[in-house]
């Protein structure tokens, strides 16, 4: 089978690796401090990349919490890439669809979900799912979002750092909820991103999914999960790159 030629970036990761979701992990020890802000240091993972801010706050002496998630911020993350949600290393002939984000909040709660300033209508909240046990053996409740706009891989922006990206619209929501008594002080969550990409090589579309734990209990590196640690501040303020795994 003939493949479209692919040029590896400075990390040795080819466009095909990005598009097909090959297993690749950066040792956590290499990410203990922010990387310099130039293109060769960029973290590129299969699927949806991008930095978002997560801010959790608790009402005093109660189990009531809010969790704000926002991609529409100025500045850059530890690797020098901008805040936002985007794809790397696409081609105009790629077929891209079914972008999804799921937030899994620890415990069994029924959060209300509201959109905040700058949130795009492309990201539609589709509802709460059934609580399930995640890889860490704990129970989480999922909240689902789907991208309801076309994704055109020929529309590429090189701003602000000159790196080509296909940008998805901004995401800014707030979860408001009361934790069950046994989870009163715990707002651990998994962020899961998924997208379907067909690079038209005859193998069909691939569903690329990354998930990463964050919040009170921090990141999770158990089993075969591909997790990455970055410098983060303590609760209630923390920043994550959920595409990193």
Secondary structure, 3 states (H helix, E strand, C coil): CCCCCCCCCCCCCCHHHHHHCCCCCCCHHHHCCCCCCCHHHCCCCCCCECEEEEEEEECCCCCEEEEEEECCCCCECCCCCEECCEECCCCCCCEEEEEEEEEEEECCCCCEEEECCCCCCCEEEEEECCCEECCCCCEEEEEEEEECCCECCCCCECCCCCCCEEECCCCEEEEEEECCHHHCCCCEEEEEEEEEEECCCCCCCEEEEEEEEEECCCCCCCCCCCCCCCCCCCCEEEEECCCCC
